[in-house]
Amino acid sequence: MSGFFRRTARAMADMEDAEDLSRQGRVTIADIARDVGLNPSTVSRALSNPDRVSPETRRLVSQAAVRMGYVMNQMARSLRTGRTSTILVTAPAPSDRSISPVVMDVLRGIFSEARRMDYGVLVRETESGAATLRRTPVSGVADGIISISGTEVLMRAGGVAPDLAGVPVISLLTDQTRHGIPSIVADEEAGFREIAEYLLSRGHRRFAYVQGPGEASEHDRPRLRGLCDRLARETPEIRPVVLLAGDFDFASGARAAGEFLALDTLPTAVACVCDFVAQGFIHRVMEAGLRVPDDVAVVGYDDVDFSGWTTPGLTTVSQPTVKIGEAGARMLIDACLGRFELTAQRVIMPVSLIRRHSA
């Protein structure tokens, strides 16, 4: 008898989980059950817990639901389960320029994996250095948070904001493991070691590095470190001239090129923090009469879409941005569903040098 009651309670829970929006002209569980000739509890399981029915039953119910226009009441379901089946993504959206193609590629990966795992995605833009996320309600809106290149907005006094305690959080593109936040990043340091290796193999011995915001940037530090480490292994005398771009855009690269052109002795190889800076740099030095790569070789980082279509084509480093997004969504959703326990682990994804004509 106790087994009967357990099975009955489970069937009732299944029916509640697959409850329809209302009976006001909309298709119900009972309607589908009559159409396919199955018990309503079986139809309910097929819709809310498909792994608990046979593939044939799953297919039959799914086809009928689509054909009849059945819509599940996700709001009612989330109230019962305590899950929203939604993740919140915070991404930098500068007010003075378009969202970075790198961020867009990461978002593509998140959307793709979340869709595969039957989760929705909310996107919230953040401003650099602003605690905008702490003003965004999370409870009842999303099960967890992915932060792209801006996890500092989660911080308060060196730790996760108290109002976000217990909410699963993952950082993508920037390493926030020191704050206890699991992070998935590209191997930026290895990428710039590979740049240095390639330029050394081409005979260059005078180098410059065009940085972005500088020491405050989570991306400048590993990239410059990788470049310097490989050059130092070649000979301690090779040290790159560091030029400040100021940001990750074309105009900043052009400004750094002006500083470069004012040097007494020009480096013959320039590694730039990103492709936008590299293209701005190339434009300015070519305007000044220098030839790329004959007079100065220029390398970028990111391999954004336009980098292979410029003249000259930009030698750069490709990072797996879409895969980073997919991995982040998969890890976070698994944690939200209780399949995976988040720890302050760092996952490093490999990068690769793309050789074109600028170096």
Secondary structure, DSSP 8 states (H G I E B T S, - for coil): -HHHHHHHHHHHHHHHHT-BS-SSS---HHHHHHHHT--HHHHHHHHH-GGGS-HHHHHHHHHHHHHHT--B-HHHHHHHHS--SEEEEEEE--TTS---HHHHHHHHHHHHHHHHTT-EEEEEEE-TT--GGGGS--TTT-SEEEEES-GGGGEETTEE-GGGTTS-EEEESS--GGGT--EEEE-HHHHHHHHHHHHHHTT---EEEEESS-TT-TTHHHHHHHHHHHHHHH-TT---EEEE--SSSHHHHHHHHHHHHTSSS--SEEEESSHHHHHHHHHHHHHTT--TTTT-EEE-SB--GGGGSSSS--BEEE--HHHHHHHHHHHHHHHHTTSS---S-EEEE--EEE--S--
